[in-house]
Amino acid sequence: MTKAELRIKYKDLRKGLSNDDIETQSLDIANRLLELDIWNKSYYHLFLSIIEHKEIQTEFILHILHAKDKDIIISKSNFKTQELTNYLLTDNTVIKKNTWGIPEPIDGIEVNNSKIDVVFIPLLAFSEHGDRVGYGKGFYDKFLSQCQPETLKVGLSFFEAEACIEGITERDVKLNYCVTPKNIYKF
């Protein structure tokens, strides 16, 4: 299937999830993340969930990161440049939803992309080869290409891998891992 076809398919599948499904599966994903050998790093980038899009609830991962005393990085989107500006999440960080419903920091301590060790990536679909499909704006491809080559890219998905995604280009940054409620995929 093409990226466009997969976006439609997985948005529809997400719509079919109940709030209980989302909470249970989000917790399962967070618990499965604990099995990965990624917890010896310092800077972890985490997206804040868009509840209206039935995204994975990342507050469970947030609790893990806090408990492990990790530096948590969150983003603010610039829709003119299609870039993410990253900020350290602190007790003083003010979060507000933007025009598109994305929870973002108002401002704060900016963190350079080169410092980020692990990125948890929202996605709609992914393949058995580590390719991923997001919402199609290119924010994460641009952001990930500015991170260090050794930065770990961890996709989070309610659904299992597709065999193949048509239309992948060299600009599409691949995952190192993808975690679902039932499986860990390593690429």
Backbone bond lengths (Angstrom), bond angles and torsions (degrees), N, CA, C in turn:
res aa  C-N    CA-C-N  psi(-1)  N-CA   C-N-CA  omega(-1)  CA-C   N-CA-C  phi
1 M - - - 1.448 - - 1.534 109.67 -
2 T 1.297 116.08 152.89 1.462 121.07 177.06 1.524 109.62 -79.87
3 K 1.330 116.00 167.79 1.459 120.83 177.04 1.529 110.90 -58.74
4 A 1.327 116.44 -44.53 1.471 120.87 -178.59 1.532 110.72 -61.78
5 E 1.327 117.09 -43.00 1.463 120.69 178.93 1.535 110.86 -64.73
6 L 1.318 115.45 -40.20 1.469 119.65 179.98 1.529 111.42 -67.58
7 R 1.328 117.21 -37.12 1.476 119.85 176.79 1.531 110.34 -58.51
8 I 1.318 116.56 -46.04 1.470 120.73 179.71 1.527 109.94 -63.41
9 K 1.324 116.75 -48.35 1.468 121.70 -177.59 1.527 111.24 -57.63
10 Y 1.332 117.04 -48.94 1.463 119.71 -172.89 1.531 112.92 -80.14
11 K 1.307 117.57 -26.06 1.473 118.51 171.55 1.527 109.12 -65.63
12 D 1.331 116.39 -41.05 1.471 120.41 177.97 1.535 110.86 -65.38
13 L 1.331 117.20 -42.40 1.468 119.76 178.29 1.532 111.11 -62.14
14 R 1.319 116.78 -40.29 1.463 119.93 177.58 1.526 112.04 -62.41
15 K 1.338 115.66 -39.32 1.474 119.69 179.55 1.523 111.10 -58.41
16 G 1.329 116.80 -28.99 1.454 121.40 -179.33 1.520 114.29 -78.35
17 L 1.317 117.82 -6.79 1.463 120.96 -179.66 1.526 110.66 -82.80
18 S 1.305 116.12 134.85 1.469 120.36 174.82 1.532 108.92 -81.06
19 N 1.316 116.64 166.97 1.464 120.35 176.76 1.520 110.77 -61.45
20 D 1.339 117.28 -36.99 1.467 120.80 176.97 1.521 110.99 -65.05
21 D 1.346 117.33 -41.37 1.473 121.28 176.74 1.526 110.04 -58.21
22 I 1.319 115.47 -47.34 1.467 120.30 -177.42 1.521 110.68 -62.04
23 E 1.317 117.21 -44.60 1.459 120.18 -179.01 1.530 111.54 -65.62
24 T 1.326 117.07 -47.31 1.466 121.03 -179.63 1.521 111.52 -62.76
25 Q 1.334 116.52 -46.75 1.466 119.59 -178.09 1.528 111.83 -69.85
26 S 1.325 117.73 -33.17 1.469 121.06 176.48 1.525 110.16 -64.52
27 L 1.321 116.52 -41.24 1.467 121.06 177.21 1.526 110.18 -65.40
28 D 1.327 117.34 -41.41 1.469 120.97 177.31 1.528 111.08 -59.96
29 I 1.326 116.62 -42.30 1.473 120.79 178.46 1.519 110.15 -63.38
30 A 1.330 117.48 -45.56 1.468 120.70 179.63 1.522 110.70 -60.35
31 N 1.318 117.44 -43.64 1.465 120.42 179.07 1.527 111.92 -65.39
32 R 1.323 116.16 -37.89 1.474 119.74 178.75 1.535 110.71 -68.18
33 L 1.331 117.27 -32.22 1.469 120.49 177.01 1.527 111.61 -58.52
34 L 1.327 116.74 -31.28 1.465 120.61 -179.61 1.529 112.20 -63.43
35 E 1.331 117.11 -18.59 1.466 121.65 178.62 1.530 112.33 -78.80
36 L 1.335 117.17 -16.56 1.470 120.61 -178.57 1.530 110.81 -78.03
37 D 1.313 114.78 150.01 1.467 121.36 177.31 1.542 108.59 -91.08
38 I 1.338 115.10 66.96 1.473 120.36 -177.00 1.523 111.85 -127.51
39 W 1.316 118.04 3.59 1.462 120.95 -167.38 1.525 114.29 -93.17
40 N 1.325 117.70 8.62 1.466 121.28 177.41 1.526 112.14 -98.28
41 K 1.303 117.35 15.10 1.464 122.96 -179.22 1.526 110.11 -97.40
42 S 1.333 117.16 -179.77 1.467 121.36 -178.01 1.527 113.58 -112.21
43 Y 1.344 117.68 -49.81 1.472 121.88 -172.41 1.524 110.95 -106.49
44 Y 1.339 115.40 119.32 1.463 122.75 -176.85 1.528 109.60 -119.63
45 H 1.318 115.85 121.04 1.464 121.80 178.13 1.524 108.65 -90.94
46 L 1.335 115.79 127.99 1.454 121.08 -178.41 1.521 109.64 -132.00
47 F 1.319 116.39 135.56 1.465 119.92 174.58 1.522 108.91 -83.19
48 L 1.308 115.01 149.50 1.460 120.66 174.29 1.526 107.31 -96.15
49 S 1.299 116.81 131.08 1.470 123.02 -170.24 1.523 113.49 -65.12
50 I 1.330 114.56 141.19 1.456 121.65 170.36 1.532 105.29 -95.88
51 I 1.300 115.66 100.35 1.468 121.84 -174.20 1.525 111.06 -59.41
52 E 1.333 116.73 -39.53 1.467 120.95 -178.24 1.530 112.34 -63.34
53 H 1.341 117.90 -22.84 1.470 122.00 178.70 1.520 111.74 -95.18
54 K 1.332 116.06 5.74 1.468 122.39 -179.81 1.530 111.17 55.40
55 E 1.318 115.07 44.46 1.465 120.28 175.82 1.525 110.24 -77.17
56 I 1.316 114.67 163.69 1.459 121.01 175.14 1.515 108.97 -56.69
57 Q 1.324 116.68 134.65 1.459 121.49 178.09 1.528 108.06 -77.26
58 T 1.308 116.05 109.44 1.463 120.15 -174.32 1.526 113.62 -86.70
59 E 1.336 118.35 -0.25 1.464 117.97 -179.51 1.531 111.32 -64.14
60 F 1.350 118.58 -26.56 1.461 120.21 176.73 1.534 110.40 -65.88
61 I 1.325 116.25 -39.93 1.465 121.11 177.54 1.523 109.48 -69.42
62 L 1.300 116.50 -37.91 1.467 121.83 176.30 1.528 110.73 -57.15
63 H 1.331 116.86 -43.13 1.466 121.13 178.44 1.532 111.30 -63.54
64 I 1.332 116.30 -40.81 1.470 120.17 178.00 1.525 109.86 -61.37
65 L 1.334 116.25 -47.52 1.468 120.65 -178.66 1.522 111.20 -61.95
66 H 1.331 117.40 -41.85 1.468 120.75 177.17 1.523 110.47 -62.66
67 A 1.334 116.48 -44.81 1.471 120.75 -178.48 1.525 111.65 -63.56
68 K 1.329 116.30 -31.64 1.466 120.65 179.14 1.528 111.76 -89.49
69 D 1.343 116.74 4.57 1.467 123.53 177.41 1.534 112.28 56.79
70 K 1.331 115.41 45.98 1.463 121.64 179.41 1.522 110.39 -95.37
71 D 1.330 115.99 154.56 1.460 121.17 172.93 1.528 107.63 -80.24
72 I 1.327 115.73 124.48 1.461 121.80 -175.98 1.525 108.74 -106.41
73 I 1.313 115.07 128.98 1.455 122.51 -178.92 1.527 108.39 -112.07
74 I 1.342 116.18 132.74 1.464 121.39 175.28 1.524 108.79 -126.05
75 S 1.318 116.67 160.37 1.468 121.47 -171.76 1.512 113.91 -112.40
76 K 1.324 112.52 157.09 1.462 122.57 168.89 1.531 105.91 -121.76
77 S 1.330 116.43 132.49 1.468 121.83 -175.58 1.519 111.14 -91.90
78 N 1.337 115.18 137.59 1.455 121.43 171.58 1.528 106.34 -112.44
79 F 1.332 116.87 105.38 1.459 120.15 -174.85 1.523 112.96 -75.52
80 K 1.328 118.20 -13.46 1.471 120.35 175.62 1.522 110.93 -76.71
81 T 1.335 116.89 -41.64 1.466 120.96 -178.19 1.524 112.43 -99.95
82 Q 1.330 116.81 -8.27 1.468 123.30 -175.17 1.529 110.74 56.20
83 E 1.334 114.94 43.10 1.462 120.27 178.65 1.516 110.34 -122.86
84 L 1.324 114.93 154.65 1.450 122.38 174.92 1.526 108.76 -104.78
85 T 1.318 116.72 133.37 1.452 122.02 170.53 1.517 105.97 -104.46
86 N 1.315 117.00 130.66 1.452 121.64 -171.67 1.516 111.70 -105.64
87 Y 1.345 114.62 138.91 1.455 121.65 -177.45 1.522 110.46 -130.28
88 L 1.325 115.01 147.14 1.454 121.57 173.81 1.527 108.59 -71.91
89 L 1.338 116.49 129.63 1.458 120.87 177.25 1.526 108.17 -82.42
90 T 1.329 116.38 119.42 1.460 122.02 179.25 1.523 108.86 -125.76
91 D 1.317 116.36 176.08 1.460 120.88 176.57 1.529 111.54 -62.60
92 N 1.329 116.80 -23.14 1.462 121.55 -177.54 1.527 113.90 -94.09
93 T 1.341 117.55 -3.00 1.464 120.61 -177.96 1.526 110.27 -67.77
94 V 1.328 115.08 126.38 1.467 121.16 176.86 1.527 107.70 -96.80
95 I 1.346 115.86 125.77 1.463 121.92 -179.36 1.528 108.27 -107.50
96 K 1.335 114.72 135.26 1.464 120.45 177.85 1.531 107.93 -142.13
97 K 1.335 116.79 143.89 1.468 119.94 176.84 1.520 109.50 -75.12
98 N 1.347 115.59 135.93 1.463 119.20 176.60 1.530 109.63 -83.38
99 T 1.313 116.61 -173.98 1.465 123.01 -177.64 1.525 112.28 -57.63
100 W 1.325 118.27 -29.29 1.460 123.02 -177.42 1.530 111.84 -95.14
101 G 1.330 117.61 7.17 1.460 121.02 177.15 1.510 114.89 84.19
102 I 1.339 116.57 11.89 1.465 120.60 -179.90 1.530 109.38 -87.57
103 P 1.335 118.39 122.46 1.462 120.09 175.23 1.532 109.48 -69.09
104 E 1.334 115.97 126.75 1.472 120.66 -175.95 1.526 110.39 -140.83
105 P 1.347 115.86 156.37 1.465 118.71 172.41 1.523 110.02 -72.07
106 I 1.317 116.76 144.30 1.467 120.91 175.60 1.533 108.97 -69.25
107 D 1.309 115.66 -46.57 1.469 123.01 176.19 1.518 106.95 -165.58
108 G 1.307 117.20 -164.98 1.459 119.52 179.82 1.505 111.87 147.48
109 I 1.326 114.94 -155.82 1.465 122.15 -179.51 1.522 107.56 -87.18
110 E 1.332 115.58 111.02 1.460 120.48 -178.22 1.529 110.62 -73.08
111 V 1.331 115.78 140.91 1.461 122.69 -179.71 1.522 108.65 -120.61
112 N 1.318 115.70 128.48 1.468 121.33 178.93 1.531 109.94 -68.30
113 N 1.328 116.57 140.57 1.468 122.16 179.31 1.517 112.73 -54.20
114 S 1.324 117.41 -31.81 1.462 121.13 -176.59 1.527 112.55 -67.26
115 K 1.319 118.40 -16.98 1.470 121.43 -179.95 1.530 112.97 -84.67
116 I 1.319 117.15 -17.20 1.459 121.03 -171.93 1.531 110.61 -75.99
117 D 1.338 114.75 127.53 1.472 121.12 -177.10 1.525 113.10 -93.36
118 V 1.345 116.55 -38.79 1.467 122.15 -175.78 1.527 107.90 -136.29
119 V 1.334 115.43 135.54 1.467 120.58 176.99 1.526 108.00 -122.45
120 F 1.341 116.08 122.10 1.464 121.89 171.55 1.525 106.67 -89.71
121 I 1.336 116.19 123.75 1.461 121.21 -167.52 1.527 111.58 -113.09
122 P 1.338 116.08 126.99 1.461 118.62 173.12 1.525 108.44 -75.24
123 L 1.309 116.94 143.82 1.461 119.19 177.79 1.513 109.61 -155.09
124 L 1.301 115.09 164.39 1.459 121.18 175.91 1.519 110.90 -97.25
125 A 1.337 116.57 -37.75 1.464 121.08 -178.35 1.526 108.37 -151.97
126 F 1.332 115.31 162.37 1.461 120.80 175.23 1.522 108.24 -151.39
127 S 1.331 115.38 163.44 1.463 119.64 -177.84 1.520 110.79 -111.64
128 E 1.303 115.26 168.72 1.465 122.56 176.44 1.525 111.91 -65.18
129 H 1.322 117.48 -8.53 1.469 122.58 -179.16 1.524 112.22 -102.75
130 G 1.340 117.55 0.49 1.461 121.04 179.69 1.517 114.46 91.57
131 D 1.322 116.75 5.19 1.468 119.71 175.00 1.525 107.94 -76.72
132 R 1.331 116.70 154.18 1.459 119.81 -176.79 1.514 110.75 -138.55
133 V 1.327 114.16 156.30 1.454 121.67 176.96 1.525 107.27 -126.42
134 G 1.338 114.66 123.06 1.457 120.57 175.43 1.509 109.21 -108.03
135 Y 1.314 115.43 -149.77 1.465 120.17 -177.86 1.520 112.80 -79.98
136 G 1.339 117.82 -8.65 1.457 120.06 171.87 1.514 116.79 97.51
137 K 1.314 118.16 7.14 1.464 120.69 -179.33 1.532 112.71 -90.43
138 G 1.328 117.69 -16.73 1.460 120.83 176.93 1.517 115.76 86.07
139 F 1.332 117.80 5.71 1.469 120.62 -179.22 1.527 111.99 -56.95
140 Y 1.332 115.87 -49.59 1.466 118.86 -175.36 1.517 112.23 -71.84
141 D 1.335 118.58 -35.54 1.466 119.29 176.62 1.524 110.12 -60.85
142 K 1.321 117.10 -43.85 1.461 121.18 179.78 1.533 110.19 -64.92
143 F 1.327 116.23 -47.68 1.460 122.07 -179.59 1.532 111.16 -60.90
144 L 1.338 117.38 -50.23 1.464 121.16 -176.90 1.523 112.01 -64.29
145 S 1.325 117.19 -32.84 1.470 119.85 179.33 1.531 111.47 -70.64
146 Q 1.350 117.13 -16.24 1.467 121.47 177.86 1.531 112.52 -94.21
147 C 1.329 117.01 -7.11 1.462 121.37 176.94 1.534 109.11 -81.49
148 Q 1.320 115.86 168.54 1.463 120.79 176.81 1.534 109.23 -65.50
149 P 1.337 118.54 149.65 1.474 120.57 179.54 1.539 112.59 -57.67
150 E 1.330 117.26 -30.79 1.466 120.52 -178.11 1.535 113.84 -84.73
151 T 1.331 117.35 -1.62 1.463 120.23 176.58 1.525 108.91 -60.31
152 L 1.332 116.39 129.41 1.464 120.95 -179.84 1.520 110.23 -82.10
153 K 1.329 115.09 131.81 1.455 122.27 -178.26 1.530 108.28 -111.72
154 V 1.343 115.07 113.54 1.457 121.22 -173.80 1.528 109.23 -117.77
155 G 1.325 116.62 108.82 1.453 121.28 176.51 1.522 110.36 -79.49
156 L 1.327 115.70 150.65 1.466 122.16 178.10 1.516 107.80 -125.35
157 S 1.337 116.77 126.62 1.460 120.10 -174.94 1.528 111.41 -144.33
158 F 1.317 115.77 139.41 1.466 120.57 172.20 1.527 111.04 -72.21
159 F 1.337 116.63 -21.43 1.457 121.96 -169.75 1.530 110.91 -116.70
160 E 1.330 115.48 159.76 1.461 121.32 -177.91 1.534 111.34 -81.09
161 A 1.333 115.60 172.16 1.468 122.89 -173.64 1.527 112.49 -69.38
162 E 1.319 113.51 146.75 1.461 122.33 167.69 1.529 107.14 -84.78
163 A 1.314 117.67 152.47 1.462 120.25 178.39 1.526 111.13 -64.54
164 C 1.335 115.79 -39.88 1.464 120.65 -174.03 1.531 109.29 -156.04
165 I 1.323 115.60 150.70 1.464 121.20 173.61 1.517 107.70 -121.68
166 E 1.324 116.38 122.91 1.459 120.89 179.46 1.525 110.35 -79.78
167 G 1.335 116.19 143.52 1.460 120.95 174.03 1.521 114.70 91.10
168 I 1.323 117.81 16.39 1.468 121.01 177.35 1.533 108.25 -72.58
169 T 1.333 116.03 136.89 1.470 120.93 178.60 1.527 109.67 -119.50
170 E 1.328 116.02 175.70 1.470 120.95 179.80 1.534 111.43 -67.60
171 R 1.326 118.20 -18.29 1.477 121.25 177.69 1.523 112.55 -77.98
172 D 1.330 116.72 -17.63 1.459 121.15 -179.42 1.533 109.60 -77.77
173 V 1.316 116.38 114.76 1.460 121.48 -177.43 1.523 109.29 -82.00
174 K 1.325 115.83 128.69 1.463 122.00 -177.52 1.526 111.46 -81.18
175 L 1.327 114.19 159.20 1.457 122.50 176.00 1.522 111.04 -84.78
176 N 1.327 116.40 155.27 1.466 121.59 167.04 1.527 109.88 -90.03
177 Y 1.342 114.75 -36.44 1.465 122.46 179.88 1.522 108.93 -141.73
178 C 1.324 115.27 157.46 1.456 120.71 163.86 1.518 106.76 -139.03
179 V 1.325 115.70 134.85 1.451 121.70 -177.01 1.525 108.98 -116.91
180 T 1.326 114.89 129.04 1.458 122.43 176.53 1.533 107.15 -118.04
181 P 1.312 118.53 174.04 1.463 118.89 178.19 1.536 113.46 -59.58
182 K 1.336 116.99 -25.43 1.469 120.46 -174.84 1.521 114.78 -111.32
183 N 1.337 118.55 -19.02 1.464 120.05 -170.97 1.512 112.93 -143.20
184 I 1.332 113.99 158.57 1.461 122.55 168.50 1.531 106.15 -117.41
185 Y 1.320 115.54 124.40 1.463 121.22 176.32 1.522 107.61 -104.12
186 K 1.328 116.47 132.91 1.471 121.29 176.94 1.520 107.24 -118.21
187 F 1.327 115.78 132.73 1.467 120.89 -176.59 1.531 110.65 -116.58
